[in-house]
C-alpha cells in the first residue's frame, strides 16, 4: 500500500516541469483578469447590500491585488506561492471574512494550491509543504469552530435534521473545505502526471530518433566498408593482371614484337576496366551534401555541455591546464576520444539517472611521468528504474581507454552519484 502511494505521488521523482516560453506574460494576464473579476464581484456584492465591509474599501482592494500578485509567480515559484496564498487567505479570513467568502478570491486561493501540486518539485518537498499548509488551514478551521463564528450561529428556523446545529455546522465546514482543497490537490496531481508522461514520451521519441539516426549511420558505414573491400579486391585483381601482362611484354619485347603489342593491349584494357570500376565504387561512397565536417575534439566539449543544458540538465563546465595552451596541443585522435566519452556520460545521465545536475571537467596536465589529457563527468543522481541500456556505451569507453593505453574510473561514488573519469597519455616526460 505504501509503495502504491509512493508510486502515485512520485515521491522519488526530481523532474522539474519546464515552464512555457511565455509563462510570465500568461500569468500576468491571468492575474489581471482575476483581479478585474474580483473587483466586479466586490462592487456587485456591495451594490446588492449582501456585503457589510469590516475594513475600508481600499484595504479590500489592496488584499485582492496582493493575492493576484502572488498568483503571478505560481508556476515559477509554486511552493513559495502556495505558502503566501495560504497566508493571504488566513489574513483575509481574520480581518475581512466577508471578502474571503467572495467567489473570485476563492478561485485565486484554489489556483494557488492547484499550482503547487501541478508545478512543484521535487515531489517529496511538495508533499511536505502541502501537508504543513493543510495542517495549518484545518487547524485554523478548528479554531474558528471552537472559538470563532460558527455556521450554526446563522440558524434561523427550528432545526429539523438528525444532527445538532453545532455538529452540523462543523460537518458542513469540513465537507466544503475537504472538497475545496481535495479537488485542487487532486486536479493538480493529475496535471503534473500528465505533463510528466508527455515529457517521458517526448524523450523517448527523441531517443528513438537518435537511435534511428545512429542505425542509419552504422548501416551506411557497414555499406562503405563492404564497398571498400570490393574496391580492394578490384584493384588487387587488376594490378595482378597488369603485372603478369607487363612481365610477358618484357620477355617478348625483342623476340616477338607482336606478342608485346598484345600484352600491352591487355594492360591497357585492364587499366581502363580498373579505373572504371573504381570510379563506380567510389561514386557510391559519396553522399549528398557531404561537407566533410571535421571530427569533434576537446574544443567542442563546451558546446556539447551547452546543448545538454538546453535540454534541461544543469551542467557546470571547467577546464584545467598546468600551463596555458596545453589543451590546444591535445592530438585530434585523443580529443575525439575525450569528446565521445563526455558525450556518452552525459547521455547516460539524461537517460538512466535521477540526477538534477552534473559537472564536466577537462584537464591537460604535465606531470613527472608524462603529459596527460583527461575528462571527468560527475552527477548527483541514482539509477532510474526501468531505463537500463545496452551497455555498449561503457564498452566503447573501455575500448578507447585500451586503444590509447589510458586509465579509467567508471562507476558509482561512495558519496553518492556516478563518476566517469578517463585519462589518456599524450607524451612521455623526458
Phi, psi and omega in degrees: 000316179296319179295325179295317178292322178298319179292319180295316181279350178055049187294335181269002183274128179253010181297137177252124182294123182292141180285146173299157184299321183249041186297320184294315179297319180297315183287328175296315179296321178296316180296319178295321178295316178297320180296319178296317179294321178297320179295318178296316179297321179296315180293325178295318179295321179294321182291327179279350180079014181267000180240118177251093187296138177261351180228162177302154184298321183294329177292323178295316178293325178297317179297317178297319181294319179295317179297318178296323179296320178298320182295336178302326185259020185295333180262331180283316178231071189296321183287321174297319182297320183291326177295317179293323177296318178297320178296317178297322179296319180294312181298317180295319181294329180281314186271326184222067184300329180293331178285319181296332181284351179293153188294311185293315174303324176299321178295323178297316178296318179301319180295324179296314180291320177301314184293327179300319181279325184284336186234350185289151177200151351290164191292328179296321177293323176301314180299318181295312182297314180296319181297315180296316180297316180293322177299319178296315184296315181286331172296321177296320179297316179298318178299317179297318181291328184275316187241348181257202178285142179243150176302336179292342179291339183269007182293129179256292182287170181292134180297141178236359185277182182281338185253156175289158181304320180295313179295317180299318179298317180295316179298317181299313181296317181292322177298314180300313183289327177295316177294318182300302182288320181299319179295315180299315183289321181293314179295323176297318178295319178296319179296319179295315181296322178296315178295322179295315179296322178296320178295319179298316180296320179295319178295319178296322178296319177295320179296316178298319179296317179296317180294322177297317178297319179295320178295320177296318179296319180293321178297320177296317179297319179298319180295321179293324176296320177298317180294322178298320178295319177297320179298319178298316180296318180298309182298315181298318180297310184290323177296321178296317178297316179298321179298316179296314181295323178294321177296319178295320179296321179297320183287330183262004186300317184263331185270323184218084184302325181295328176292325177296317179298321177300314180296320179295325177296319178296320178298315180298316181295318179296320180296317180295317180296319179298316179298318180297315180293323177297317179298319181296316181291317180293330179296326179288342179282342182281142177242150178296135177071021179288105182263007178051051178296131181295154178294145180293158180220201182301319183295343182267356181293324178300316178295324177299317179296318178299321179295319179293322176301318181297335179276358173113353180267131177282118184228129173263153183224134179220150174238136181234128178227138175284340171211147183301139176088358183291325178295326180293340181271359180293127180301153184300320183293323176288319178300322178297318179294322177296317180297313182295324178296312178298320180298314181293320181296315180292324177297318179296323179297314182294324187269325194237007185233155175271007186300138174263345181210161179208168177224143178235126179233127176249130184233144170232117192234140170251115182238178185298326184260013175143186177253142185221151170235138182213158174229139180229127179239121180240147173221169184246023186254184176236159178301135179271129183296143176075016182235027181300137180264189181278343183084358182291330179298314179293324177298317178298320178300313183292328177295321178294320179300314180295318183297325182265359184066036184261193180232150180219146174230099187233117179157181181294151176264151179294330181274002182106148181092193186224145180236135168234110180230121183233132180236131178241137176286144176256315180199157178272133181294144179271000000 
